[in-house]
Amino acid sequence: MTVTLTDTAPPSTTDQLTGVLLGPEYRREHGFWQRLISTEPFRRPAGGTPEERLELAYERLRILNRALDSGARLAADPRALAALHAWLGPVDPALTTVAGIHYNLFLGSLLDHDGVGSRDLSDYLTMRRIGTFLCTEVAHGNNATAMETTATYDRERDGFVLHTPNAGAQKFMPNTSPAGGAKTGLVAARLAADGADHGVRLFLVPLTDGEQALPGVRVRRLPARMGSPVDHCLTSFDRLFVARDALLGSGEEGEAEGEFRTEPGDRRRRFLTSIGRVTPGRIAMSACAAGSARATLAVAVRYGGHRLISGSRGAPPVPVNAHRTHHGPLASAMATVFAMTLLYRRAQERWESCTDDESRAEAGTLVDVAKAWITWRARDVIVESRERCGAQALLENNGMTELVTGVEGAITAEGDNIALYTKAAADMIFAAEPGGADTPAPHTGDLTDPRFLGALLASVQGIWFARARERVLLASEADALGRWNAASGHALRGVEAYAYREAAAAYAEERAALPEGAAKDRLSELERLFAVEWVARNSGDLLAAGLLSGDQVEALARYAEELITAVAAHAPQLADSFALPEALLADWPIAGPGYSDAYDDPEGPWNTGAADAR
């Protein structure tokens, strides 16, 4: 028998960096979405009113649904949901919003509570009805445990009466209008039976047909919000009766007909179960923000390479990227974008590997902090990229304006960022070693050594939490709010430092896994630039703590400039590693060298010959 051996070319530097960003299985996990957004229905349309763009988002949602082999499988796969957000976010933020609500919050919650096969999901899997999620109320915001919408058990009819008792209890911002077709919602409401409060539970409630709200349901559109158009509404209920099986998990053991169990601590557990899909949603928000930041940065790098400006003293024109004032901020943004993407993947993997309540709590903290840090950094990167593209990037056809405003929604969605940081700070402030940060950095080291830089990052975290604890102890024990207010500013700085430290650790793990070569060199340059710029921002504190010398503080700026030069030299290759489909970039004129062709005028004198006639 003759065996023919086929040489397989080793992966290119770009492919290796793509694997670092998106994971070793990126072709399997991301390929479907890359192909989908390259098809004609997802190409960028020209203009359109807000209502037309909303209609397009729901039309695309149905096209997406038909392309899936199983909507239930997507809803049950947090990695696939994150990939959906990462690729659809730069294409159509409105579509990303309604898809995330339908597949994650709605279908995902149904599957988590009742399991496959216990309900007929065909209306939602075929999108005869679109799913939405109603939790937040006008007067309660992040304080969802205080919600006032009630679901009172009616023993005679063996069902529940949903009611909104006051204006503050109206459900705030769900996409509950008839736009896009008939809607059904999961409504979070306080279950009351025989005068007892059994906590917040979820109820499956039809809300609209294709034309209007159903009887007992009142839906009013909210004012237009910044960013892409979504049919955000105020929704209330006027003694709406729903059958007993509307209650999710109504067949739980120990809850016979007409009986509802509420043991000590059970109400909190049930509430956390009801909003359990928020955690995958936060991972998805991180993926969406990172994907949008990658897209805008890639466009800025491309545009800066073919936008020519006059050279000095009669020299030939040069790309605007040739100037340090232009490529410097983009190099720093490149290091941040890699950090954002690696941190979201680290949080996702940590959450997936949970084996007990303790590990789940630690992973939940990382997911929360990562969502806040990534969406904030995405805003920084997107705004910087927009500015580097000048007036061109203010035009809608160049794709950035929608992402500039869209990231603001991600900052607030699935938990306001400050609230997430505050919760993490409260959990970490009195931990013996919050994230292991009490281990001091060595007093001497080399700024070119990532291990020394990592130790400095850990020390920044420790410094801020130590200051927060000191502030707590100085405040009056009788004033709990005063104690927290005294410490919270420092504690939030500690949480921010924790995010930087975790991102740097993600960098280090990926670098260590790469073979020697160009890809490892490029990632090492990005890793060190990311760490050095953060250390420089905190150099005064590190100097005061004796962890940096005066010479090292002075050397930080010089070393950062050297790293910026190294990263900028490879910026086009690094942007290519984002693996953005050419079809996506082709819809944004400034991403190509012929961007001025978008403004050609068929009736202009250069086309009609009028200029020659003169």
C-alpha positions as CSV (number, residue, x, y, z in Angstrom):
1,M,0.0,0.0,0.0
2,T,1.3,3.4,-0.9
3,V,0.6,6.3,1.4
4,T,0.7,9.8,0.0
5,L,1.7,12.5,2.5
6,T,0.2,16.0,1.9
7,D,2.2,18.8,3.3
8,T,0.1,21.2,5.4
9,A,1.3,24.7,5.5
10,P,1.8,26.0,9.1
11,P,-0.6,28.7,10.2
12,S,0.4,32.2,9.3
13,T,1.1,34.9,11.8
14,T,-2.3,36.4,11.2
15,D,-4.1,33.1,11.6
16,Q,-2.2,32.5,14.9
17,L,-3.2,35.9,16.2
18,T,-6.8,35.2,15.2
19,G,-6.7,32.0,17.2
20,V,-5.4,34.0,20.1
21,L,-8.3,36.5,19.9
22,L,-11.2,34.2,19.0
23,G,-10.0,30.8,20.4
24,P,-8.5,27.7,18.9
25,E,-11.9,26.6,17.5
26,Y,-12.6,30.0,16.0
27,R,-13.5,28.6,12.6
28,R,-16.1,26.3,14.1
29,E,-17.5,28.8,16.7
30,H,-17.4,32.0,14.5
31,G,-17.5,30.8,10.9
32,F,-21.3,30.6,10.7
33,W,-21.6,34.2,11.8
34,Q,-18.9,35.5,9.6
35,R,-20.6,33.9,6.6
36,L,-24.0,35.1,7.6
37,I,-23.1,38.8,7.8
38,S,-21.4,38.5,4.4
39,T,-24.7,37.6,2.7
40,E,-26.8,40.2,0.9
41,P,-29.6,40.5,3.5
42,F,-27.0,41.7,6.0
43,R,-25.2,44.2,3.8
44,R,-25.5,47.8,4.9
45,P,-28.5,49.5,3.4
46,A,-28.5,53.1,2.3
47,G,-30.2,55.5,4.7
48,G,-33.7,54.8,5.9
49,T,-35.9,56.2,8.6
50,P,-35.8,54.9,12.1
51,E,-39.0,52.9,11.6
52,E,-37.6,51.4,8.3
53,R,-34.4,50.4,10.1
54,L,-36.4,48.8,12.9
55,E,-38.5,46.9,10.4
56,L,-35.2,45.8,8.8
57,A,-33.9,44.6,12.1
58,Y,-36.9,42.3,12.7
59,E,-36.8,41.1,9.1
60,R,-33.1,40.2,9.5
61,L,-34.0,38.4,12.8
62,R,-36.3,36.1,10.9
63,I,-33.7,35.5,8.2
64,L,-31.2,34.7,10.9
65,N,-33.7,32.3,12.5
66,R,-34.3,30.4,9.2
67,A,-30.6,30.0,8.8
68,L,-30.2,28.3,12.1
69,D,-30.4,24.5,12.5
70,S,-32.1,25.0,15.9
71,G,-33.0,28.2,17.7
72,A,-33.2,26.2,20.9
73,R,-29.7,24.9,20.4
74,L,-28.5,28.5,20.0
75,A,-30.3,29.6,23.2
76,A,-28.7,26.8,25.1
77,D,-25.2,27.6,24.0
78,P,-23.7,30.7,25.7
79,R,-20.6,30.6,23.5
80,A,-22.8,30.7,20.3
81,L,-24.8,33.6,21.9
82,A,-21.6,35.5,22.5
83,A,-20.4,34.9,19.0
84,L,-23.7,36.2,17.6
85,H,-23.3,39.4,19.5
86,A,-19.6,39.8,18.5
87,W,-20.4,39.6,14.8
88,L,-23.9,41.1,14.5
89,G,-23.0,44.1,16.8
90,P,-20.9,45.9,14.2
91,V,-23.5,45.2,11.4
92,D,-26.8,46.1,13.0
93,P,-27.0,47.0,16.7
94,A,-30.8,47.0,16.7
95,L,-30.8,43.4,15.3
96,T,-28.2,42.4,18.0
97,T,-30.5,43.8,20.7
98,V,-33.7,42.0,19.6
99,A,-31.8,38.8,18.8
100,G,-30.1,38.8,22.2
101,I,-33.5,39.3,24.0
102,H,-35.3,36.6,22.0
103,Y,-32.6,33.9,22.1
104,N,-30.9,34.5,25.5
105,L,-33.3,36.2,27.9
106,F,-36.6,34.7,26.5
107,L,-35.8,31.3,25.0
108,G,-32.9,30.7,27.3
109,S,-34.9,31.4,30.4
110,L,-37.7,29.1,29.1
111,L,-35.3,26.3,28.6
112,D,-33.5,26.9,31.9
113,H,-36.7,26.8,33.9
114,D,-38.8,24.1,32.2
115,G,-36.3,22.1,30.1
116,V,-36.6,20.8,26.6
117,G,-39.9,19.2,25.8
118,S,-42.0,20.5,28.7
119,R,-43.5,23.3,26.7
120,D,-44.5,23.8,23.1
121,L,-41.9,26.3,21.8
122,S,-42.8,26.0,18.1
123,D,-44.3,29.5,18.0
124,Y,-41.0,31.0,19.2
125,L,-38.7,28.7,17.3
126,T,-40.5,29.6,14.0
127,M,-41.0,33.2,15.1
128,R,-44.7,33.2,14.7
129,R,-44.2,35.0,18.0
130,I,-41.1,37.0,19.0
131,G,-40.0,36.7,22.6
132,T,-39.1,39.5,25.0
133,F,-38.3,40.0,28.6
134,L,-39.9,42.3,31.2
135,C,-38.0,42.7,34.4
136,T,-36.9,46.3,35.1
137,E,-39.5,48.8,36.3
138,V,-39.5,52.6,36.0
139,A,-38.9,53.3,39.7
140,H,-36.5,50.5,40.5
141,G,-33.8,50.3,37.9
142,N,-31.0,48.0,39.1
143,N,-33.0,47.3,42.3
144,A,-35.1,44.6,40.7
145,T,-35.8,42.8,44.0
146,A,-38.1,45.8,45.0
147,M,-40.3,45.4,41.9
148,E,-44.0,46.0,42.5
149,T,-45.8,44.2,39.6
150,T,-47.9,41.5,41.2
151,A,-49.1,38.1,40.1
152,T,-51.9,37.2,42.6
153,Y,-53.0,33.6,42.6
154,D,-56.7,33.1,41.9
155,R,-57.6,29.8,43.5
156,E,-61.0,29.5,41.8
157,R,-59.6,29.8,38.3
158,D,-56.2,28.2,39.2
159,G,-54.3,31.0,37.6
160,F,-52.7,34.4,38.2
161,V,-53.9,38.0,38.0
162,L,-51.1,40.3,36.7
163,H,-51.4,43.9,37.8
164,T,-49.4,47.1,37.7
165,P,-50.3,49.0,40.9
166,N,-48.7,52.4,40.1
167,A,-46.7,54.3,37.5
168,G,-43.4,53.4,39.0
169,A,-44.2,49.7,38.5
170,Q,-44.5,49.9,34.7
171,K,-42.0,47.6,32.9
172,F,-39.3,49.8,31.5
173,M,-37.8,49.5,28.0
174,P,-38.8,46.0,26.8
175,N,-39.4,45.7,23.1
176,T,-43.1,45.0,23.5
177,S,-44.7,47.0,20.6
178,P,-46.3,45.1,17.7
179,A,-43.4,46.2,15.5
180,G,-41.9,43.1,13.9
181,G,-44.9,40.9,14.6
182,A,-46.7,39.3,17.6
183,K,-44.8,39.3,20.9
184,T,-44.8,37.2,24.0
185,G,-42.9,38.1,27.1
186,L,-41.5,36.6,30.2
187,V,-42.8,38.9,32.9
188,A,-41.0,39.1,36.3
189,A,-43.7,39.7,38.9
190,R,-44.1,39.2,42.7
191,L,-46.1,36.1,43.3
192,A,-48.8,36.5,46.0
193,A,-51.0,33.7,47.3
194,D,-53.3,33.7,50.3
195,G,-51.8,36.9,51.5
196,A,-48.2,35.7,51.4
197,D,-45.4,37.0,49.3
198,H,-43.6,34.2,47.5
199,G,-41.0,36.4,45.8
200,V,-40.3,37.3,42.2
201,R,-41.1,34.7,39.6
202,L,-41.4,34.6,35.8
203,F,-44.6,34.3,33.9
204,L,-45.1,33.6,30.2
205,V,-47.5,36.2,28.9
206,P,-48.8,36.9,25.3
207,L,-48.5,40.7,24.9
208,T,-49.5,41.7,21.3
209,D,-50.8,40.4,18.0
210,G,-49.3,41.8,14.8
211,E,-51.3,45.0,15.2
212,Q,-51.9,46.0,18.8
213,A,-51.6,45.1,22.5
214,L,-53.8,42.3,23.7
215,P,-56.7,43.0,26.3
216,G,-55.3,43.7,29.7
217,V,-51.9,44.8,28.4
218,R,-51.0,48.4,27.8
219,V,-48.0,49.3,25.7
220,R,-46.6,52.8,25.1
221,R,-43.5,53.6,23.0
222,L,-40.8,55.4,24.9
223,P,-39.1,58.5,23.4
224,A,-36.5,57.7,20.9
225,R,-33.2,56.8,22.5
226,M,-29.7,57.5,21.3
227,G,-28.3,54.8,19.0
228,S,-30.0,52.4,16.7
229,P,-33.8,52.2,16.7
230,V,-35.4,49.6,18.9
231,D,-39.1,49.6,19.9
232,H,-38.5,50.2,23.6
233,C,-41.7,50.6,25.5
234,L,-43.5,51.1,28.8
235,T,-45.7,48.1,29.5
236,S,-48.3,47.6,32.2
237,F,-51.0,45.1,33.1
238,D,-54.6,45.7,34.2
239,R,-55.7,42.6,36.1
240,L,-54.7,40.3,33.3
241,F,-55.5,36.7,34.0
242,V,-53.1,34.0,32.9
243,A,-53.4,30.2,33.4
244,R,-51.3,28.4,36.1
245,D,-48.9,27.0,33.5
246,A,-47.8,30.6,32.7
247,L,-45.7,30.3,35.8
248,L,-42.2,29.1,34.8
249,G,-41.1,26.1,36.9
250,S,-44.7,25.6,38.0
251,G,-44.2,21.8,38.0
252,E,-41.4,22.0,40.6
253,E,-41.3,19.3,43.2
254,G,-43.1,20.3,46.4
255,E,-45.4,22.8,44.7
256,A,-48.7,21.0,44.3
257,E,-51.7,22.7,42.7
258,G,-52.5,25.9,44.6
259,E,-49.5,25.6,46.9
260,F,-46.4,27.7,46.7
261,R,-43.3,26.9,48.7
262,T,-41.2,29.7,50.3
263,E,-38.5,28.4,52.6
264,P,-35.9,30.6,54.3
265,G,-33.6,32.1,51.6
266,D,-35.9,30.6,49.0
267,R,-37.1,34.0,47.7
268,R,-33.6,35.2,46.9
269,R,-32.7,31.9,45.2
270,R,-35.9,32.0,43.1
271,F,-35.2,35.6,42.1
272,L,-31.6,34.8,41.1
273,T,-32.9,31.8,39.1
274,S,-35.4,34.1,37.4
275,I,-32.7,36.5,36.2
276,G,-30.1,33.7,35.7
277,R,-29.8,34.6,32.0
278,V,-28.3,37.9,32.9
279,T,-24.9,36.4,33.3
280,P,-24.7,34.9,29.8
281,G,-26.1,38.3,28.7
282,R,-23.2,40.1,30.3
283,I,-20.8,37.8,28.6
284,A,-22.6,38.6,25.3
285,M,-22.5,42.3,26.0
286,S,-18.7,42.0,26.5
287,A,-18.4,40.1,23.2
288,C,-20.6,42.7,21.4
289,A,-18.5,45.6,22.7
290,A,-15.2,44.0,21.8
291,G,-16.5,43.1,18.4
292,S,-17.6,46.7,17.7
293,A,-14.3,48.0,19.0
294,R,-12.4,45.7,16.7
295,A,-14.4,46.8,13.7
296,T,-14.0,50.5,14.2
297,L,-10.3,50.1,15.0
298,A,-9.7,48.0,11.8
299,V,-11.4,50.7,9.8
300,A,-9.3,53.5,11.4
301,V,-6.1,51.6,10.7
302,R,-7.1,51.0,7.1
303,Y,-8.2,54.6,6.5
304,G,-5.1,55.9,8.1
305,G,-3.1,53.9,5.7
306,H,-4.6,55.2,2.5
307,R,-5.6,58.7,3.6
308,L,-2.7,60.8,2.2
309,I,-1.5,64.2,3.4
310,S,1.2,66.5,2.2
311,G,4.7,65.7,3.1
312,S,7.0,68.3,4.8
313,R,8.9,70.8,2.6
314,G,7.7,69.4,-0.7
315,A,8.3,65.8,0.1
316,P,5.8,63.3,-1.5
317,P,2.5,62.8,0.3
318,V,2.5,60.3,3.2
319,P,-0.3,58.3,4.8
320,V,-1.7,60.0,7.9
321,N,-0.7,56.8,9.8
322,A,3.0,57.8,9.3
323,H,2.6,60.4,12.0
324,R,3.1,59.5,15.7
325,T,0.2,61.7,16.6
326,H,-2.1,59.5,14.5
327,H,-0.7,56.0,14.9
328,G,0.2,56.3,18.6
329,P,-3.4,56.4,19.9
330,L,-4.3,53.5,17.5
331,A,-1.4,51.4,18.8
332,S,-2.6,51.9,22.4
333,A,-6.1,51.1,21.2
334,M,-4.8,47.9,19.6
335,A,-3.3,46.7,22.9
336,T,-6.6,47.5,24.6
337,V,-8.7,45.7,22.1
338,F,-6.7,42.5,22.4
339,A,-7.0,42.8,26.2
340,M,-10.8,43.3,26.0
341,T,-11.2,40.3,23.8
342,L,-9.0,38.1,25.9
343,L,-10.6,39.2,29.1
344,Y,-14.1,38.4,27.8
345,R,-13.0,34.9,26.8
346,R,-11.3,34.4,30.2
347,A,-14.5,35.4,32.0
348,Q,-16.5,33.1,29.8
349,E,-14.2,30.1,30.4
350,R,-14.1,30.8,34.1
351,W,-17.9,30.8,34.2
352,E,-18.2,27.6,32.2
353,S,-15.8,25.8,34.5
354,C,-17.6,26.5,37.7
355,T,-18.0,23.4,39.9
356,D,-19.5,24.8,43.2
357,D,-21.1,27.9,44.7
358,E,-17.7,29.4,45.7
359,S,-16.2,29.1,42.2
360,R,-19.5,30.3,40.7
361,A,-19.4,33.4,42.9
362,E,-15.8,34.2,42.0
363,A,-16.5,33.7,38.3
364,G,-19.6,35.8,38.5
365,T,-17.6,38.7,39.9
366,L,-15.1,38.4,37.0
367,V,-18.0,38.3,34.5
368,D,-19.6,41.4,36.0
369,V,-16.3,43.4,36.2
370,A,-15.3,42.3,32.7
371,K,-18.6,43.4,31.3
372,A,-18.2,46.9,32.8
373,W,-14.5,47.3,32.0
374,I,-14.8,46.0,28.4
375,T,-17.8,48.2,27.5
376,W,-16.1,51.3,29.0
377,R,-12.9,50.5,27.2
378,A,-14.9,49.9,24.0
379,R,-16.3,53.4,24.2
380,D,-12.8,54.7,24.5
381,V,-11.6,52.8,21.5
382,I,-14.6,53.5,19.3
383,V,-14.5,57.2,20.0
384,E,-10.7,57.3,19.4
385,S,-11.1,55.5,16.1
386,R,-13.8,57.8,15.1
387,E,-11.7,60.8,15.8
388,R,-8.8,59.4,13.8
389,C,-11.0,59.2,10.8
390,G,-12.1,62.8,11.0
391,A,-15.3,64.1,9.4
392,Q,-15.7,61.0,7.2
393,A,-16.5,59.0,10.3
394,L,-19.3,61.3,11.3
395,L,-21.3,60.2,8.2
396,E,-23.6,57.2,8.7
397,N,-22.5,55.4,5.6
398,N,-19.1,54.9,7.1
399,G,-20.4,52.7,9.9
400,M,-19.0,54.3,13.0
401,T,-21.7,56.7,14.2
402,E,-24.1,53.9,15.1
403,L,-21.4,52.1,17.0
404,V,-20.4,55.3,18.9
405,T,-23.9,55.6,20.3
406,G,-24.6,51.9,20.4
407,V,-21.9,51.2,22.9
408,E,-23.7,53.4,25.4
409,G,-26.5,50.9,25.4
410,A,-24.1,48.1,26.2
411,I,-22.7,50.1,29.2
412,T,-26.2,50.1,30.7
413,A,-27.7,46.9,29.5
414,E,-27.6,43.7,31.6
415,G,-26.7,45.8,34.7
416,D,-25.4,49.4,34.8
417,N,-21.6,49.4,34.9
418,I,-21.3,51.5,38.1
419,A,-23.7,49.1,39.9
420,L,-21.6,46.1,38.7
421,Y,-18.4,47.7,39.9
422,T,-20.0,48.7,43.2
423,K,-21.2,45.1,43.9
424,A,-17.8,43.7,43.1
425,A,-16.1,46.3,45.3
426,A,-18.4,45.4,48.2
427,D,-17.6,41.7,47.8
428,M,-13.9,42.3,47.5
429,I,-13.1,45.0,49.9
430,F,-12.7,42.8,53.0
431,A,-11.5,39.7,51.3
432,A,-8.3,38.6,52.8
433,E,-6.6,38.6,49.4
434,P,-9.0,40.2,46.9
435,G,-8.1,38.4,43.7
436,G,-4.7,37.5,45.3
437,A,-3.6,41.1,45.2
438,D,-2.2,41.3,48.7
439,T,1.0,39.6,47.4
440,P,3.5,42.5,47.1
441,A,5.5,43.1,43.9
442,P,9.2,42.6,44.2
443,H,11.1,45.8,45.0
444,T,13.3,45.4,42.0
445,G,12.7,44.2,38.5
446,D,13.0,44.8,34.8
447,L,10.2,46.8,33.1
448,T,10.7,44.6,30.0
449,D,9.8,41.5,32.0
450,P,6.0,40.7,31.8
451,R,6.2,38.9,35.2
452,F,7.5,42.0,36.9
453,L,4.8,44.1,35.2
454,G,2.2,41.6,36.3
455,A,3.3,41.9,39.9
456,L,3.1,45.6,39.7
457,L,-0.5,45.4,38.4
458,A,-1.3,43.2,41.3
459,S,0.2,45.7,43.7
460,V,-1.9,48.5,42.2
461,Q,-5.0,46.5,43.0
462,G,-3.7,45.8,46.6
463,I,-2.9,49.5,47.2
464,W,-6.4,50.7,46.3
465,F,-8.2,48.0,48.4
466,A,-5.9,48.7,51.3
467,R,-6.8,52.4,51.2
468,A,-10.5,51.5,50.9
469,R,-10.2,49.3,54.1
470,E,-8.4,52.1,55.9
471,R,-11.2,54.6,55.0
472,V,-13.9,52.2,56.3
473,L,-12.1,51.8,59.6
474,L,-11.8,55.5,60.0
475,A,-15.5,56.1,59.6
476,S,-18.2,55.8,62.3
477,E,-19.5,52.3,62.8
478,A,-22.9,53.7,63.4
479,D,-23.2,55.1,59.9
480,A,-23.1,52.2,57.5
481,L,-23.8,54.4,54.4
482,G,-21.1,56.9,55.6
483,R,-18.6,54.1,55.9
484,W,-19.3,52.9,52.4
485,N,-19.2,56.4,50.9
486,A,-15.8,57.0,52.6
487,A,-14.4,53.8,51.0
488,S,-16.2,53.4,47.7
489,G,-14.1,55.7,45.6
490,H,-10.9,53.8,46.5
491,A,-12.7,50.5,46.2
492,L,-13.9,51.2,42.7
493,R,-10.3,52.0,41.8
494,G,-9.4,48.6,43.2
495,V,-12.0,46.9,41.0
496,E,-10.6,48.7,37.9
497,A,-7.1,47.5,38.8
498,Y,-8.5,44.0,39.2
499,A,-9.8,44.2,35.6
500,Y,-6.5,45.3,34.3
501,R,-4.7,42.6,36.2
502,E,-7.1,39.8,34.9
503,A,-6.6,41.1,31.4
504,A,-2.9,41.1,31.8
505,A,-3.1,37.5,33.1
506,A,-5.1,36.5,30.0
507,Y,-2.4,38.0,27.8
508,A,0.3,36.1,29.7
509,E,-1.5,32.8,29.3
510,E,-2.0,33.2,25.5
511,R,1.6,34.3,25.0
512,A,2.9,31.3,26.8
513,A,0.8,29.0,24.7
514,L,2.2,30.3,21.4
515,P,5.3,28.8,19.7
516,E,8.3,31.0,19.3
517,G,8.0,33.2,16.2
518,A,6.4,36.3,14.8
519,A,3.0,35.8,16.4
520,K,4.4,35.4,19.9
521,D,6.6,38.5,19.3
522,R,3.5,40.6,18.2
523,L,1.5,39.4,21.2
524,S,4.3,40.1,23.6
525,E,4.6,43.7,22.3
526,L,0.9,44.3,22.8
527,E,1.0,42.7,26.2
528,R,3.8,44.8,27.4
529,L,2.4,48.1,26.0
530,F,-0.9,47.3,27.7
531,A,0.8,46.7,31.1
532,V,3.3,49.6,30.8
533,E,0.7,52.2,30.1
534,W,-1.3,51.1,33.1
535,V,1.7,51.0,35.3
536,A,2.6,54.5,34.1
537,R,-0.8,55.8,35.1
538,N,-0.2,54.5,38.6
539,S,3.6,55.1,38.8
540,G,3.2,57.7,41.6
541,D,1.6,55.2,43.9
542,L,4.1,52.5,43.0
543,L,7.0,54.9,43.6
544,A,5.6,55.9,47.0
545,A,5.2,52.2,47.9
546,G,8.8,51.6,47.0
547,L,7.9,49.3,44.2
548,L,9.4,51.4,41.5
549,S,12.5,53.5,41.5
550,G,12.8,57.0,40.3
551,D,14.8,55.9,37.3
552,Q,12.1,53.3,36.4
553,V,9.4,55.9,36.6
554,E,11.4,58.1,34.3
555,A,12.0,55.1,31.9
556,L,8.3,54.3,31.6
557,A,7.5,57.0,29.0
558,R,10.5,56.0,26.9
559,Y,9.7,52.3,27.0
560,A,6.0,53.0,26.1
561,E,7.2,55.0,23.1
562,E,9.3,52.1,21.9
563,L,6.4,49.7,22.3
564,I,4.1,52.0,20.4
565,T,6.5,52.2,17.5
566,A,6.8,48.4,17.5
567,V,3.0,47.8,17.6
568,A,2.2,50.6,15.0
569,A,4.6,49.0,12.5
570,H,2.4,45.9,12.5
571,A,-1.0,47.5,12.9
572,P,-2.4,46.4,9.5
573,Q,-1.5,42.8,10.2
574,L,-2.9,43.0,13.7
575,A,-6.2,44.5,12.3
576,D,-6.3,41.6,9.7
577,S,-6.2,39.2,12.6
578,F,-9.7,40.4,13.6
579,A,-10.9,38.3,10.7
580,L,-13.5,40.8,9.6
581,P,-15.2,39.7,6.4
582,E,-14.3,41.8,3.3
583,A,-18.1,42.1,2.5
584,L,-18.6,43.9,5.9
585,L,-15.7,46.3,5.3
586,A,-16.8,46.9,1.7
587,D,-20.0,48.5,3.0
588,W,-17.9,51.2,4.8
589,P,-16.3,53.4,2.1
590,I,-13.5,54.7,4.3
591,A,-12.3,51.1,4.8
592,G,-11.1,51.0,1.2
593,P,-8.5,53.0,-0.8
594,G,-11.2,54.2,-3.2
595,Y,-13.2,55.8,-0.5
596,S,-13.6,59.0,-2.5
597,D,-15.5,57.1,-5.2
598,A,-18.5,57.0,-2.8
599,Y,-18.9,60.7,-3.5
600,D,-18.6,60.6,-7.2
601,D,-21.1,62.7,-9.1
602,P,-22.3,61.2,-12.5
603,E,-23.4,64.8,-13.5
604,G,-20.1,66.4,-12.4
605,P,-18.1,68.2,-15.0
606,W,-15.3,65.6,-14.7
607,N,-17.8,63.0,-15.9
608,T,-19.8,65.0,-18.5
609,G,-16.8,66.5,-20.3
610,A,-17.8,70.1,-19.3
611,A,-14.4,70.7,-17.8
612,D,-12.7,69.9,-21.1
613,A,-15.1,72.2,-23.0
614,R,-13.8,75.1,-21.1
